[in-house]
Amino acid sequence: MITLTTIAALRKEVAVWRQEHQRIALVPTMGNLHAGHLRLIAAAREQATRVIATIFVNPLQFAAHEDLATYPRTPAEDQAALSAAGCDLLFMPAESEIYPHGRKGLTFVEVPGLSETLCGASRPGHFRGVATVVNLLFNLVQPDVALFGRKDFQQLRVIEQMVADLHLPLQIVAIDTVREVDGLAMSSRNGYLNAPERLLAPQLYQTLTALRQRIVAGERDWLRLEASGIAALSLAGFRPDYLVIRRQSDLQPPQQASEPLIILVAAWLGRTRLIDNLLLSPPEE
Ligand code: PAF
């Protein structure tokens, strides 16, 4: 695996691959890789002849009070894991390479609507930061396909909308959430949990599966289901941000029971904000 830190070197390498008619897959990450990221690399290997991963802790998607400074950075371990997983190229730029003129006054990409609800409402500007850097990475690499996890379902939808609206010439592939054996969705932020919080954390997923069982059994009072999920989480010791049942397509409240739906949750456990979701029917591709 080659590791590159400059845009010039990245463009040079990718140009050679393009001349060779290689199909290029991109897996953008912020590093501190876990099995969920490696599943994306494995899926990328099946999609393309060349796999590029990026590690960039994008400051644009963190608010001033958030965890940019403490976000876990483990470049040596990440490099070893990516190489073992069959990644061909790691692009790991410094902030000055990506935003050479600083972050102020920077051109940005905004996906309205989808970016303003749920995590976007709690973290204003977050999805603007995500869309901007993902679009920038797409411009640098010009991949044929890019892979994202369904764990960040709203992020996935925002990126799909951006790709559609801007007619970007690539395919987005979504990959299922990878979970610990106790059900907790893998996330770099799980490392923030202390021992008692880590024991409690799987209740987030258990709450989602309990709600799904009630829906499968025929309950259709979405507001009542949402309220009981929030109550269960509060009782367990979480501070729920939201727990909602939405349409998979646009994350708006359901109109008809036949629409593909998803339960989405965000909740604080101590100083850690966890998110998770559960599809109530097969994903809409
Ligand atoms: O999901 C992430 O790790 C980040 O939001 C992404 C897509 C790499 C953009 O910084």
Residues whose N, C-alpha, C, O or C-beta is under 5 A from the ligand:
A	BS01	PAF	P28 T29 M30 F56 N58 V130 V133
